[in-house]
């Protein structure tokens, strides 16, 4: 059991060990929503998508209408604002030059001049004559030619310009492909949103610790008073595999399994506590018989269990945080009056624990007590552990008035370096 064990609970830091089956139940819902996006929302959005990606009529890369003149020479292209060309299919298919991801074509004009063109093939039209095609609307555009084009510079009529018949065109998906892509994107985002909400809701319901802003865990102490009181039941908080340990004011996060166990077994069956009134009555009985007394037996066992019960009651929402603090302070002051140090309190607790085991007929009472004593020694050896909190910490139940000096030091070292 390493010292790092007491810096942070990494047991369920991302929440994937708590009711993970819920995430699997969400998968069919996500699939249904993705299909809804693909087959219902897709056709509606596709109309807007087409409008956005369709090249404006008359612009470079659009289909050349009857009003667009056919250029036959370099002089025509320089003179006309927009134009089109007529060429053979073989030229479109084979007279190509690749530069990176772009494909250019070498076009021979009727004048015999050779030029380079970038062509949107989706806007090419058939003509009345087989094998000849009307190219998209083009403009004569200045550019810095890539090296692949300069190979033909001695053959080209001009290298500082090219025929732009592509313009702002972007490949247009078919409606089916658009719907499929939309469904996939929706699946990814829906999953991200579902995981995010699962985490946010889980942290707010105390089911697991925050994965990133872990110092904002709602079950961490808010001041030195809560930190001190959590230290009183730290031995118990590290005695069971289900628990996560100090400095959580409840010893563990409130997964459904833990809450059900606390409510039904730990509080109900073991302590006969089923509501706030019964719980506080039990806590008061444990503390009042030791208040102002210095010779009562098993005081540490009773008093540490009183603060432990308060943390359990808070986790199952029998009491709120304000009442938790008030009762923590009430029990904590009795503990401070009854003992003079953590060692003295722990020794009384361990003696009481062994006496209780013997009283209920546990044959291995000494062995069980030795295990908890070992836990105490390991906690005590941790320089940033529960017993690094000053014994004489001033306990106050006034919200927002408690000191945070020790708490800040503990939380500064709280994150486990293994995470």
Order of alpha helices (4+ residues) and beta strands (2+ residues): alpha-alpha-alpha-beta-alpha-beta-beta-beta-beta-beta-beta-alpha-beta-alpha-alpha-alpha-alpha-alpha-alpha-alpha-alpha-alpha-alpha
